[in-house]
Amino acid sequence: MPEPILVLAWLVLAHLAADFLLQTDWIVRAKSGHGRRAAAGLLSHGAIVAACLIPVALAWGGPGWLFLLVTAVLHVGIDRSKVLLTRRAALEALTAAHARHEAPQPVDHLGRAWTPWPAALFLLDQLAHLGVLAIAWAAFLASAALQPGWVDAIDRLLGGWDRAVFHDVVSVGVVLACLAIANIPAASIFVAIVVRPVEESEGETRWGSRAGPAVEPPSVGDTLAAVATIEPEPSRRWSVKIGPLDATVQSEPTTPAAGPVPPAITAPPATQTARIGATIGILERILVVVFVLTGTEAAIGFVVAAKTLARFRLLDDRDFAEYYLLGTLASVAVAIVTALIGRAALGALLA
């Protein structure tokens, strides 16, 4: 009988790989759409989830195939529910912001339409997926025996290797791989959802200028068309995108500016600034995970302090300070929580 904690760690790794390594931008956009486009995105993602669980099916036979089917189907249903709920929350935030006639905010601010619900729904989505994995494991795999053919294949593959050493190496590798995915791509998406406003310059949905009619996207629906008629400024139009596909909030002139761009404009592009900030966040989380795993948690304060000193003068801006504090706390919290879980798993596996 395989060790339960190691099996669960493998299942978590398969989920993280399907959600954050193999899911393409096209699938993310398609899942947020309507009709055939949404169905194609959801089915594509469901197929990826199922493909990542094929080793489970081969190892356990019939129970493994049932586990694969149930997990993939529920994964698709959970994802679609999250899309619909996130869309509703973002639309409500946009409607409230227009009703307040709030002006747009700079890139490094929370934005006029900020709401915590998309980030909360992201976390609930991940917890639901992990809950399905745990329940399905208990129902189909916990008491099932591995297929003899699978056991023989693994024995032939290992040959004369020491089984205890191999177990320890695999255990450490699986847990570290889970921590890497959780703290690099997954946490980057989560922090981006936490701090980015709903309006983003992805360009798929536009409303706005009095120079032309508002465009209603199929991914937002009839209500957005009504919201789009409220204009904060006649000379600007805004992009709306639910999700962390872009780091910026941009206003666009309704007519192209005449003449060349003045050479005095030397500020780096917002997307470049976002990439730098995302990289800093990744390094921050990696360091925090290392400190927790090695029992040197006190050093976490030095990482946060160094990051704060670099932005010290900017913290006089209250809006930026809130943006910075929210992003930093979200990033550090993800790193600490996942590292503590990883440390507990390693302790149980290597005991």
Secondary structure, 3 states (H helix, E strand, C coil): CCCHHHHHHHHHHHHHHHHHHCCCHHHHHHHCCCHHHHHHHHHHHHHHHHHHCHHHHHHHCHHHHHHHHHHHHHHHHHHHHHHHHHHHHHHHHHHHHHHHCCCCCCCCCCCCCCCCHHHHHHHHHHHHHHHHHHHHHHHHHCCCCCCHHHHHHHHHHHCCCCHHHHHHHHHHHHHHHHHHHHHHHHHHHHHHHHHCCCECCCCCCEECCCCCCCCCCCCCCHHHHHHCCCCCCCCEEEEECCCCCCCCCCEEECCCCCCCCCCCCCCCCHHHHHHHHHHHHHHHHHHHHHHHHCCCHHHHHHHHHHHHHHCCHHHHCHHHHHHHHHHHHHHHHHHHHHHHHHHHHHHHHCC
